[in-house]
Amino acid sequence: MRKGIILFGLLGLVCITAAFMQPSGLAKSVANGKTVYTNNCMNCHMEDGKGIANAFPPLAKSDYLKRPAKDLIAVILKGQSGEVKVNGVVYNGNMPAQDYLTDEEIADVLNYISNSWGNKNLKPILPVQVKQQRP
């Protein structure tokens, strides 16, 4: 009985610790995503992720990034045009599709922007999720 209580306690401690740890694959994905961002996104959304007022929405501290992963993946694969509201401000522009990026690059860049500039999302987007959404 005593062994069962100790085992249960240790299991609980492991679960609690794991909940606060960043997945090891996420750290690598975020690092790789910075390069993808620099090469493909920074011209519009800027190095600091703040975008350009009235032209390109911010990614920094962005409420838009709280959307489901499938929505964020779709924006990169298909692009986006028309009105979009980010942090209470309406933007009306055009983001071209970035479907030339690999599944891994798209997952990496989404993990980078979702974990930079005040954004925090410890649930990584995986390349397989991107692959599932490709036409």
Legacy VTK file of the C-alpha trace (Angstrom):
# vtk DataFile Version 3.0
C-alpha trace
ASCII
DATASET POLYDATA
POINTS 135 float
0.000 0.000 0.000
2.776 2.409 0.973
4.665 1.643 -2.279
1.520 2.446 -4.243
1.185 5.846 -2.581
4.840 6.670 -3.219
4.570 5.536 -6.851
1.392 7.579 -7.322
3.117 10.625 -5.798
6.140 10.270 -8.071
3.917 9.861 -11.116
2.054 13.026 -10.154
5.326 14.919 -9.751
6.501 13.787 -13.194
3.219 14.890 -14.780
3.343 18.305 -13.128
6.973 18.815 -14.135
6.256 17.780 -17.726
3.402 20.275 -17.948
5.819 23.149 -17.356
8.673 21.951 -19.551
9.051 23.040 -23.141
9.014 20.064 -25.512
12.564 19.436 -26.744
11.474 19.392 -30.391
9.789 22.750 -29.980
13.034 24.536 -29.069
14.713 23.228 -32.232
11.681 24.091 -34.361
11.597 27.650 -32.974
15.308 28.092 -33.744
14.824 26.835 -37.314
11.705 28.968 -37.677
13.672 32.146 -37.017
15.628 31.550 -40.226
12.444 30.876 -42.196
10.909 34.057 -40.742
13.969 36.152 -41.603
13.960 34.919 -45.200
10.219 34.994 -45.894
8.228 37.098 -43.429
10.408 39.829 -41.979
10.059 42.242 -44.913
6.395 42.812 -44.050
6.060 41.868 -40.386
9.429 43.405 -39.407
12.282 41.984 -37.361
10.494 42.719 -34.082
7.192 41.233 -35.297
5.377 44.567 -34.876
4.360 44.819 -38.530
3.741 48.177 -40.202
0.827 50.331 -39.042
-2.134 50.348 -41.449
-0.354 47.949 -43.789
0.908 44.712 -42.247
-0.507 43.370 -38.965
1.703 42.660 -35.986
2.682 39.177 -34.964
4.106 40.434 -31.660
1.657 39.935 -28.778
-0.910 38.994 -31.402
-4.375 37.765 -30.474
-4.628 36.384 -34.020
-2.074 33.689 -33.174
-4.471 32.214 -30.603
-6.500 30.781 -33.471
-6.436 27.010 -34.071
-3.287 25.665 -35.721
-5.258 24.632 -38.809
-6.283 28.271 -39.404
-2.707 29.541 -39.108
-1.423 26.817 -41.418
-4.118 27.701 -43.973
-3.035 31.355 -44.027
0.513 30.379 -44.944
-0.509 27.718 -47.472
-3.273 29.700 -49.188
-2.470 33.312 -48.354
-5.064 35.776 -47.162
-6.778 38.835 -48.574
-9.409 41.213 -47.330
-10.087 42.429 -43.841
-8.491 40.826 -40.823
-8.672 42.069 -37.240
-5.533 41.822 -35.108
-5.413 43.211 -31.567
-8.561 45.218 -32.243
-7.224 46.904 -35.404
-8.617 46.088 -38.850
-6.121 45.517 -41.649
-7.162 45.174 -45.265
-4.351 43.788 -47.312
-3.040 40.819 -49.167
-0.669 38.161 -47.924
0.467 35.874 -50.725
0.504 32.132 -50.280
3.793 30.745 -49.030
3.022 27.216 -50.227
6.510 26.851 -51.684
7.779 26.366 -48.112
8.178 22.771 -46.962
5.883 21.282 -44.339
8.719 21.491 -41.831
9.488 25.135 -42.674
5.838 26.120 -42.215
5.622 24.304 -38.881
8.916 25.869 -37.781
7.968 29.431 -38.688
4.595 29.088 -36.974
6.316 27.733 -33.865
8.764 30.648 -34.006
6.149 33.399 -34.266
3.905 31.657 -31.736
6.742 31.700 -29.189
8.367 35.090 -29.843
7.685 38.737 -28.988
5.378 38.027 -26.048
3.527 35.094 -27.645
3.612 31.746 -25.835
2.285 28.489 -27.262
3.929 25.362 -25.896
1.875 23.042 -28.098
4.031 22.708 -31.210
2.664 22.689 -34.717
3.996 19.606 -36.469
4.944 19.117 -40.135
2.358 16.326 -40.384
-0.366 18.878 -39.567
0.797 21.019 -42.487
0.973 18.008 -44.816
-2.634 17.108 -43.971
-3.795 20.533 -45.169
-1.958 20.602 -48.472
-4.189 20.204 -51.535
LINES 1 136
135 0 1 2 3 4 5 6 7 8 9 10 11 12 13 14 15 16 17 18 19 20 21 22 23 24 25 26 27 28 29 30 31 32 33 34 35 36 37 38 39 40 41 42 43 44 45 46 47 48 49 50 51 52 53 54 55 56 57 58 59 60 61 62 63 64 65 66 67 68 69 70 71 72 73 74 75 76 77 78 79 80 81 82 83 84 85 86 87 88 89 90 91 92 93 94 95 96 97 98 99 100 101 102 103 104 105 106 107 108 109 110 111 112 113 114 115 116 117 118 119 120 121 122 123 124 125 126 127 128 129 130 131 132 133 134
